[in-house]
Amino acid sequence: MTERDIGTVLRLFPLGEHGAVVCWCTTNHGMLRTASRSLLKPGSELSGVVDLFHECELVFRTSAKSDLCSLSSADLLTPRLGLRAQLTRLRLAGYMTQLLMSTVESGAGEPQWHSLISAALDYVADNAPRSDILRHFEKRLAELHGLYPADVAPHDALLRHFNHLPPGRNELLHSMCQQ
């Protein structure tokens, strides 16, 4: 079945010579994986449109056999070019997307996940990276998971429940404090 949604690209994996598997966080379908055999091919209509942290309107076909969908087309809505202006912004965006991907199950179609990551990436793209942004994102994520008691730090609540956080958190916090 052909579906349409709005989503943010969280991760790209190579697929063959010119293809890629794209991990999205979408408004209606939650965490979604799509495959395109020609995404990285020179002259592809998706080239430059589907890229890390871009928000797109996507059209995809679902599969009856797996959770990997086929990407039919995508139109760029928000490129978030500000994230590429500074390495620390890029690292902060990467940490937030990794944290989201490691805590939200595929197919969780609640729109709050897309709203959270989209607002966070938009904010980081337009503002200097600061440690309070990271901590606020962790707090909102923990709250949305129902894991945030007032007496526990959000990252500790996430760590206790999911047993890990993406690597590099402490180095990222340290680099933002140095700026």
C-alpha positions in Angstrom: 0.0 0.0 0.0 1.3 3.5 -0.8 1.5 5.9 2.1 2.4 9.6 2.5 3.9 11.2 5.6 6.3 13.9 6.8 9.5 12.8 8.4 13.0 13.7 9.6 16.0 11.7 8.4 17.7 10.2 11.4 20.2 7.9 9.8 21.3 6.5 6.5 22.9 3.1 5.8 24.4 2.0 2.4 22.4 -0.5 0.3 24.3 -1.8 -2.6 26.3 0.5 -4.9 23.9 3.4 -5.1 21.2 2.6 -2.6 20.5 3.4 1.0 18.3 2.5 3.9 16.8 5.6 5.4 15.7 5.7 9.1 12.9 8.3 9.6 10.9 9.7 12.5 7.5 10.5 10.9 4.4 12.2 12.1 2.0 9.4 11.5 4.1 6.2 11.3 6.6 6.9 14.0 10.0 5.3 13.5 10.2 4.1 9.9 12.8 2.5 7.7 12.7 2.9 3.9 14.9 1.6 1.1 15.9 3.2 -2.1 18.1 1.5 -4.6 19.0 4.7 -6.4 19.3 7.3 -3.6 23.0 7.9 -4.0 23.1 7.5 -7.8 24.3 10.6 -9.7 21.3 12.4 -11.1 18.8 10.7 -8.8 15.8 12.9 -8.0 16.3 12.0 -4.3 20.0 13.1 -4.3 20.4 16.1 -2.1 16.8 15.8 -0.9 17.1 12.8 1.4 20.0 13.7 3.7 20.8 13.5 7.4 18.4 15.7 9.5 16.4 16.9 6.5 12.7 17.1 6.9 10.8 15.8 3.9 7.4 14.8 2.7 7.8 11.2 1.7 5.8 8.7 -0.3 6.6 5.0 0.4 5.1 1.6 -0.2 4.7 -0.7 2.8 5.7 -4.4 2.7 3.6 -7.3 3.8 6.8 -9.3 4.6 9.0 -6.9 6.6 9.1 -3.5 8.3 11.4 -2.2 5.5 9.3 0.0 3.2 10.2 1.1 -0.3 10.8 4.9 -0.7 9.0 6.2 -3.8 9.6 9.9 -3.6 10.5 12.7 -1.2 10.2 16.5 -1.3 12.5 18.6 0.9 10.7 20.7 3.4 13.4 21.8 5.8 17.1 21.2 5.2 18.3 22.5 8.6 21.6 23.8 7.1 22.5 25.6 10.3 23.4 22.2 11.8 26.3 21.9 9.4 27.7 25.3 10.3 29.4 24.1 13.4 30.8 20.7 14.5 29.3 20.9 18.0 25.8 21.6 16.6 26.2 18.5 14.4 27.4 16.4 17.3 24.5 17.6 19.4 22.0 16.8 16.7 23.6 13.4 16.2 23.4 12.6 19.9 19.7 13.5 20.1 18.8 11.4 17.1 20.8 8.4 18.4 19.1 8.7 21.8 15.6 8.9 20.2 16.4 5.9 17.9 17.6 3.8 20.8 14.6 4.5 23.0 11.6 4.5 20.6 10.5 1.3 18.9 9.9 1.0 15.2 6.3 1.5 14.3 5.5 3.6 17.4 3.2 5.9 15.5 2.6 8.6 18.1 3.2 12.1 16.7 5.0 13.3 19.9 8.3 11.6 18.8 8.4 13.5 15.5 7.4 16.8 17.2 10.2 16.4 19.8 13.0 15.6 17.4 11.8 18.2 14.8 11.6 21.0 17.3 14.9 20.1 18.9 16.7 20.0 15.5 15.1 23.2 14.4 16.3 24.9 17.6 19.8 23.6 17.4 20.1 24.6 13.8 19.3 28.2 14.7 21.0 28.6 18.2 24.4 28.0 19.7 24.8 24.5 21.1 24.5 24.5 24.9 24.4 21.8 27.6 21.0 22.9 28.8 19.6 22.1 25.3 20.9 18.5 25.6 19.5 18.2 29.1 16.1 19.6 28.1 15.9 17.1 25.3 16.7 14.3 27.7 14.1 15.6 30.1 11.3 15.8 27.4 12.2 12.3 26.1 12.1 10.8 29.6 8.8 12.6 30.3 7.3 11.2 27.1 8.3 7.8 28.0 6.8 8.3 31.5 10.2 7.8 33.2 10.9 11.1 34.7 10.5 11.3 38.5 11.5 14.6 40.0 14.2 13.1 42.2 16.2 11.5 39.3 18.2 13.2 36.6 16.6 12.6 33.2 19.6 10.9 31.7 19.8 8.6 34.7 16.1 7.7 34.3 16.7 6.9 30.6 19.9 4.9 31.5 18.1 2.8 34.1 15.2 2.0 31.9 17.0 1.4 28.6 20.4 0.2 30.0 22.5 2.5 27.8 22.8 6.0 26.3 24.6 6.8 23.0 28.3 7.1 23.4 30.0 10.5 23.7 27.5 12.2 25.9 30.1 13.4 28.5 32.6 14.6 25.8 29.7 16.5 24.1 28.7 18.2 27.3 32.4 19.0 28.0 32.8 20.5 24.5 29.7 22.7 24.9 31.0 24.0 28.3 34.3 25.0 26.6 32.5 27.3 24.2 
